[in-house]
């Protein structure tokens, strides 16, 4: 992604099966706990779907090494011909590389729930609690600490 020192990616080869249901994708991650509002009602696929079939995808874990606002993340991704990862891609990372989320939180910002009751946008992220792995919400308006990883995929 260029020589920008504030944007360091780690690339993971991940099999993503876009044909699985959201429930099957979540189950494949074998999380110790999850927020039950991460479901197909709050995170429906876009009109054309997230994708189709089984795809071996290079998912980039972007690390900005400093606090970053969502708008800057999207700007940098676009600058380097990347798109933000979507929920199936995040869940595939969790299933294929379960220990990564013990190292650092991993966020996707391509699938967003506009939580109208609480007045904000929620993304989903892989996080840990003690040594347990969880699937949780993140308020996108709050931005991302420098140690978070945000998933990106080549356009």
C-alpha positions in Angstrom: 0.0 0.0 0.0 2.7 2.4 -0.8 5.3 3.8 1.6 3.0 5.7 3.9 4.4 4.9 7.4 1.0 5.4 9.1 -0.7 2.6 7.1 1.0 -0.7 7.7 -0.9 -3.8 6.4 -0.5 -7.5 7.3 -1.9 -9.7 4.6 -3.8 -12.8 5.4 -5.0 -15.4 2.8 -8.6 -16.2 3.9 -11.1 -18.6 2.4 -14.4 -16.7 2.3 -17.6 -18.6 1.6 -20.2 -15.9 0.6 -22.8 -18.6 0.1 -23.0 -19.4 3.9 -25.7 -17.8 5.9 -24.6 -15.2 8.4 -25.5 -17.6 11.3 -23.2 -20.3 9.7 -20.4 -17.7 9.3 -20.7 -16.8 12.9 -20.8 -20.4 14.0 -17.6 -21.2 12.0 -15.7 -18.7 14.2 -16.5 -20.7 17.4 -16.6 -17.5 19.5 -16.9 -17.7 23.2 -19.5 -14.9 23.2 -21.2 -12.6 20.8 -23.7 -9.8 20.6 -27.0 -11.2 19.5 -27.8 -8.1 17.6 -25.2 -9.1 15.0 -27.7 -10.8 12.8 -29.2 -10.7 9.3 -31.9 -8.2 10.3 -29.4 -5.5 11.4 -26.7 -6.5 8.8 -28.5 -7.5 5.6 -26.4 -8.1 2.5 -26.4 -5.3 0.0 -28.7 -5.5 -3.0 -26.2 -7.5 -5.1 -25.1 -9.6 -2.2 -21.7 -9.6 -0.5 -20.3 -11.9 -3.1 -20.8 -15.5 -4.2 -19.1 -18.8 -3.8 -15.9 -19.7 -2.1 -13.2 -17.2 -2.7 -9.6 -17.3 -1.5 -9.1 -13.6 -0.6 -6.1 -11.6 0.5 -7.5 -9.6 3.5 -5.3 -6.8 4.7 -5.2 -5.9 8.4 -4.5 -2.2 8.2 -2.7 -0.7 11.2 -2.5 3.1 11.3 -0.3 3.2 14.5 -2.2 6.2 15.8 -5.8 7.1 16.6 -7.7 7.4 13.3 -11.2 8.6 12.4 -13.4 6.5 10.0 -13.3 9.2 7.3 -9.5 9.1 7.2 -9.5 5.3 7.0 -11.9 5.4 4.0 -9.8 8.1 2.4 -6.6 6.0 2.7 -8.3 2.9 1.5 -9.5 4.6 -1.6 -6.1 6.3 -2.1 -4.5 2.8 -2.2 -7.3 1.2 -4.3 -8.8 -0.7 -1.4 -12.3 -1.1 -0.1 -13.3 -1.6 3.5 -13.9 -5.3 4.4 -17.4 -6.5 4.9 -18.9 -8.7 7.6 -18.4 -12.1 5.8 -14.7 -11.3 5.4 -14.3 -10.3 9.0 -16.0 -13.5 10.1 -13.8 -15.6 7.7 -10.7 -14.0 9.4 -12.1 -15.0 12.8 -12.7 -18.5 11.7 -9.4 -19.0 9.9 -7.1 -17.1 12.2 -8.7 -17.3 15.7 -5.6 -16.2 17.6 -5.3 -12.9 15.7 -8.1 -11.3 17.7 -6.2 -12.2 20.9 -3.3 -10.1 19.7 -5.4 -7.0 18.7 -9.0 -6.0 17.9 -10.0 -6.5 14.2 -12.6 -4.2 12.8 -14.7 -4.2 9.6 -16.4 -0.9 8.5 -17.9 -2.1 5.2 -21.1 -3.5 6.8 -22.7 -0.9 9.0 -25.8 -0.9 11.2 -27.4 2.5 11.5 -28.6 2.1 15.1 -31.5 4.6 15.1 -32.4 4.0 18.7 -29.0 5.1 19.9 -28.2 7.5 17.1 -25.0 6.2 15.7 -23.4 3.7 13.2 -22.2 0.4 14.4 -19.6 -1.8 12.8 -18.6 -5.3 14.0 -15.3 -6.3 15.4 -13.4 -9.3 16.7 -12.2 -8.7 20.2 -11.0 -10.5 23.3 -12.0 -10.6 26.9 -9.3 -12.2 29.1 -8.4 -15.1 26.9 -11.9 -15.5 25.4 -12.8 -14.5 21.8 -15.8 -12.4 21.1 -17.8 -10.8 18.4 -19.0 -7.3 19.3 -20.1 -3.9 18.1 -18.0 -0.9 17.8 -19.3 2.7 17.5 -17.8 4.0 14.3 -18.1 7.6 15.4 -15.6 7.0 18.2 -12.7 6.2 15.8 -10.0 3.6 16.2 -7.0 3.5 18.6 -3.6 2.9 16.9 -3.4 -0.7 17.8 -6.7 -1.7 16.2 -6.6 -3.5 12.8 -9.1 -2.5 10.1 -9.7 -5.0 7.3 -9.3 -3.9 3.7 -9.6 -5.7 0.4 -8.3 -4.7 -3.1 -11.0 -3.2 -5.3 
